[in-house]
Amino acid sequence: MKKRWIILLVSIIPLIALISLAFQEDKPKVIVVLQRLDIEYWKAFESGAKKAFNDFNIDGEVISPDSLYPVTNQPNLLKKVLKQNPDALIVSTTHPSVGNPVLMEYKKKNIPVFLTTTDVEWEYQASYIGTDNIALGETAGMLLGSMLYPGDQVAIILGRLDDQTILNQRNGAKKVLEDVGIKIVAEPLGYDKFGNPRPVMENILRNYPNLKGVVATTDRIALEALKEIEEKGLRIPIVGTDGLTKMAESVGAGKISATVGHNPYDMGYLSVEQAGKVLSGEHIEKRIDSGIDIITEDNAKERLDFLKKILD
């Protein structure tokens, strides 16, 4: 009898493994390729994507190149992913001019491609899921403009000039500020060629000692500017565009009046959700707006509590 039970048990174990494998194979495979994963913005995106993998029963993975440069890093990674034949690709394109030709290879294999964070308007995208960056820039401009007067001087500190997200934010903020008579006196680059913040605020203040405000196209740039402003004992309003931890802390502490923010967690979650819908045969919109938040002293703690929860 004991021998029979052993034989039966040995027979059942492979069967259970096969059933488990079958269920696992039924899950769609979705790979998310981001620009980087070493800073908070992208970690928040990753957290949202992983939550959606679990919620929608998707076999998913979030990866990125080791660095932004050379520009071939992300396209080379996309080529490796293509060999895995995923059911869908979600990508935040770093350099569209070199990345889009690789995305065409996905199209040839009928793999739907979802663009996120940076809308490069690739005609074959299944959808763009992310922020309307012109609207974000306009919101940043309106927020800063509400603290100033016509004729005041402001600076807009940019990230990379080859990043359409940054340019859209700049254009939105610039239009709103100029429309109310505020002068844009400087538009320096706030990052070096490796994507690290540059200390540009000192030069701006030297050249424009009557500066009354700053729009920074990322929080990292905004915080670098804030450091220089504080060291000089000045109080100049700064508006960032990410709404991440250190910026929200500065708003909560009264160092910054208010700021605006992307929702990278929501972008990650919504991107995976939309990919799952398409793979299930559902129709989705060509553009999914992940929204914009305005962070003030009143809601800064709420923002910080949320960020702590998703990043722990």
Summary of the structure (lengths in Angstrom):
residues: 312
radius of gyration: 23.0
end to end distance: 52.1
largest distance: 94.5
contacts: 1084
relative contact order: 0.14
helix: 48%
strand: 17%
